[in-house]
Amino acid sequence: MPENRTVFVVDDDADLRDSIAALVTSLGLPCRGFPSAEAFLAGCSVAERGVAVVDLRMPGMSGVQLQEELARRGSRMPVILLTAFARTHTIVKAIQAGAVTAIDKPYHDDDLWDAIRTALEKEEADWTAAQRQRQIRSRLENLTEEEYAVAELVVAGHSNKAIAHQTGAALRTVEKRRHNVLTKMQVGSVAELVALFLEIRDSV
């Protein structure tokens, strides 16, 4: 697994933090521990890549509240909850909000590692998708206002003549703008352009 990702352990129990750190590092991943959600938020940026293993109940901000705050800040970091006080509605709420899973304390090493591995796979997929979205949006931003208008009409299935009629531009101007759109969007066909527009709209 890539070494640029870290397992962050957020728990007020120092012994538990050390135990998880020993497991994680023995399996080849870096690990950082924090005694509270507040300390974690102060010590990590939303750009950090990795997985957060978080105690559900801690003094101050709870694990679910930390998960919600990460989402509010735009972090894509997956969260695994640890709990010795499982409450069904709380766990359901956390899972619905995006937590990978909730593991009962005391945990089994294999169960925790399986959850971490699943979370890392999710993080990689989410990060790759986010990178692609940024690339597509960057290409869109390179289009002029007129080119973007042509792109939308092309995607909607209009011919060059129809676009010229709707926009009041000359046919050759529309053809040039259409060519510029395909070039700037780095696609070789209208079908590929349509696929990009659908992809970016589905992500909103």
N, C-alpha and C positions, 0 to 999 in steps of 0.2 A: 504494500500500500504506500502511496506517496508520503514522503516524510514532511511535506509542507503543511500537513494537517495535524492538529493537536487535539487531544482529548482533554477537555476542561472539566474538572470535578468541583462541584459547588456543594459543600456540605459543612455544617458547623462541627461535625465529628472529625477531629484530626486523625484518629486512628483509621477511620473508614477512608478518608482521603488518601492516607499513606498506603492502605491496602489496595485500593483501586489503582493508584499510581504504580505500585509494584507489578500488578497484573498487566497494565497497559505497556509499561516500558519493557517488560519481559517479552512482549509480543512485537516489539520493534517500533512503537509509536511514542512520540513525545507526550508528556502529560504535565498539566499545570493545575494546582489546587487553589481553591479560594474558600474562606470560611463563611462567606455570606454572598447573597445575590448582589448586594450593593458593592462589595469588593470586586466581584466579577465584572460588573458593569463599568466600574471605575478603571479596571485594569485591562480591558479588552475593547477593541474597536469593532464596528460592524463588518469591517473588511476581513476580520480573522476567519480562517478556514479551519473547520474541525467539527467536533461534536461536544455537546455539553451534557454531562451526567449530573443531574441536579436532584437534591433532596426535596421532597414535596413540602415538608414542614420544617421551617427554619425561623429563628428569631428575625423579625423584620419582614422583608419581602419573601413571600412563599415561592416555591418552585413554579407554580402555575402563573403567578404574577410576573416572575422573571421571564417565563416563556412569552407572555403577552407583551412585555416591554421589549424583548428582542424583536418580536414581530413589528411593533410600533416603530422601532428604529430602522427597520428594513433589513434586518439580519436574516440570512437564510440558514443559519446554523441549526441542525436538528437537535432536539432535546430528548433525552431519556430520563424519565423520572424514577427516583428510588423512594419507596415509602414503607414505613412500618405501621401506618395508620390508613390503610386503603379505605377510601370512601367511593362507592361506585359512581355517584354523580360527579364527583371531582375528577376522577380518572377519565370518565367519558368526556367531560368538558375539555380536559387537557388533550386527549386524543383528537377530538374534533378540531381543536385549535392548532393541530399539527405535530404534537408530540409523537415520537416514533413508537414508544411503548412505555409501560410502567412496570417496574420490577419490584417485587416484595423484598424487604429486608427480613432476615439475612438472605443475601443473594448467593447463587451458585456461580462460580467463575465462568463456566461455560455459557450460562444464560446471559450474563452480562456481556461477555465477549461477542456472542452472537448478535446481541442488540447493537453493540458498538459497530460491528461490521456492517449490519444492515443500515445503520444511520450514516456511516461513511459512504456507502454506495448511493444512498439517497442524496447526500451532500454533493457528491461528484456529479450526479445526474442534474441536480438543480443548478449547480454552478456552471456546468456546460451549457445548459439551456439559457441561463441568464447571460452568459457571454455571447451566445448567438443572437439573443434579442438585442443586446447593445450594438452588435455589429450591424444588424439590419436597420436599427434606428439611426445609426451613424450614416449609413448610406442614404436613408430617406432625408436626413438633414442636408445632404449635399445637393438635393434636387432644388431647382428654383421653384417659385410659386407656380409658374406656368407649367413646368415639367410635372410637378406633383398633380396638378389638375388633369393633365393628359393621362398620367399614370392611373388615376382613379377611374377615368372614363374607359381606358383600355381594360382595366381589371373588371369593369362592369360589363364588358363585352361589346363596346361600341367600336365601329370601324373608324378608320382615319377620316373618311368623308363626313361621317356623323359627328365626330369630334370637332372637325373644322367648322361645321354648321353651328354647333352648340357654343363654341368658344369665340367664333368670329375671326379665327385665325386662318391664314392661307393653308391650303392642303400641304404644301411643301414645308411650311413651318411646323405643322403638326407632325409630319413624318420625321423632321429633324429632332423635335422634342421627344418623340417616341424612341428614336434611336438613342438619344442621350439618356433617357430613363433606363433602358436596358443596359447600357454601358455602365452607368453609375450604380445601378443596383446589382451589377455583376451577374446578370442572368443572360441566357442565350435564347430565350423564347418567352412568349406571352404566358404560356402555361407555368413557367418557373416564376414569373413575376406575380401571377395570381397566387401561387403557393406561398410566396413570401408575405404578401398582403394578408392572406388568411392566417398565417402563422402569427404575425404581429398582432392581429386583431383578437385572436384566440387567447393571447397572453394578457390582454388588458383586464 
